[in-house]
């Protein structure tokens, strides 16, 4: 990571924090996932903690995991997201996930693993080295926080935090296809997508939950963190 990355990343991180504070989202960052589990249990009961970030199901050392939570001025939880660093070394993400995708299911549902599957796309076959898994993205269902472009700043905060802490080669995550196709992947800033690569069969449901894999490499991150998040008015000729 260059000195420019540190300087510019720190400046952009501060700008994101200030914008979120102006919109009544006050962020806290930590690496103790037992503490995070308590925060989620108390403040996000409608969406249980996801297994990839559950300290009872995963080994989450402080150096390899970061969580972000946002509270409003009244102290109510209004936002969560988490990141984990996977050191794939020379192994591709395609190979890693083909044998271990069962460690990344959605929370709060019973999964039929025998009928669920992961099919690597071209991105998963390219990803190797230090890969940051990004998940747990949640914003309280309230018009104060949703539909106002705040998810853009929240995701940018995560990418900048990952870059400054870990200098990952890649960042990736899984997103419901229905949501990704409505534009959430672009709003979060992801520049690449492997569609229809992960399918969860949930007990008691006829239709599976299908996901896309969204991802970026470090050069993509360096580019996207400088993309303006506010609509610019064209200047008349």
C-alpha positions, 0 to 999 in steps of 0.5 A, spaced: 500 500 500 502 506 498 503 513 502 498 515 497 493 510 499 494 511 506 493 519 506 487 519 501 484 513 504 484 516 511 481 522 508 475 519 504 474 515 510 473 521 514 468 524 509 464 518 509 463 518 517 461 525 516 456 524 511 453 518 515 453 522 522 449 528 518 444 523 517 444 520 524 448 514 523 454 514 528 458 508 527 462 503 531 468 499 529 470 493 533 474 486 532 470 482 538 465 478 535 462 475 541 461 483 543 458 483 536 453 477 537 450 481 543 449 487 539 446 484 533 441 479 538 439 485 542 438 490 536 437 486 530 432 481 532 428 480 526 435 478 522 439 473 526 446 473 526 449 470 520 453 464 521 460 466 517 460 472 523 458 467 529 463 466 534 460 460 536 461 457 529 467 460 526 474 462 528 474 469 528 481 472 531 481 479 532 486 480 526 482 477 521 475 480 522 472 487 523 465 489 524 461 495 523 455 497 527 451 504 526 446 507 532 442 513 531 442 519 536 437 515 541 442 509 541 438 504 537 441 500 532 440 502 525 446 498 521 451 492 521 456 489 516 462 485 517 468 483 514 473 477 514 480 476 511 481 469 508 488 467 506 487 463 500 495 463 498 495 460 491 488 456 492 483 460 488 476 462 491 473 457 486 476 451 489 475 454 496 468 455 496 466 449 492 468 445 498 466 450 504 460 454 501 456 451 507 460 455 512 457 461 508 449 460 509 444 466 511 442 466 518 435 464 521 433 459 516 434 451 516 438 449 510 438 443 506 445 442 504 444 436 500 440 440 495 444 447 496 450 448 491 456 453 489 458 453 482 464 458 481 463 463 475 469 466 472 471 471 478 471 466 483 476 462 478 481 468 478 480 470 486 486 468 490 491 471 495 488 475 500 480 475 499 476 479 504 469 476 505 464 482 506 457 480 509 452 482 514 450 488 510 443 491 514 440 497 514 434 498 519 427 498 515 425 506 516 425 511 510 430 515 514 435 510 512 433 507 506 432 510 499 437 516 501 443 513 498 446 512 505 448 504 503 453 507 498 457 511 504 456 505 508 459 500 503 465 505 501 466 505 509 467 498 509 471 498 503 476 503 505 477 500 512 478 493 509 484 497 504 487 501 510 487 495 515 489 489 510 490 491 503 486 485 500 487 483 493 480 482 493 473 483 496 467 479 495 460 477 497 454 474 496 447 478 494 440 475 493 439 475 485 433 479 486 436 484 490 442 485 486 438 485 479 435 491 482 441 495 483 444 494 490 450 491 487 452 497 483 450 502 489 454 498 494 460 499 489 461 492 486 464 492 479 464 485 477 458 480 478 458 472 477 451 471 477 447 465 479 453 461 483 450 460 489 443 456 491 440 455 498 435 450 499 431 452 505 427 447 509 419 448 508 420 452 502 419 450 494 423 455 491 431 456 493 434 462 495 439 464 489 445 469 490 450 472 485 457 473 487 459 480 487 467 482 487 472 487 486 480 487 486 484 492 489 485 496 483 477 496 482 477 499 490 482 504 488 478 506 483 471 506 486 472 509 492 473 516 488 467 515 484 462 521 486 456 518 490 452 525 489 449 526 483 452 532 479 448 537 475 451 537 468 454 544 466 451 547 460 455 549 454 
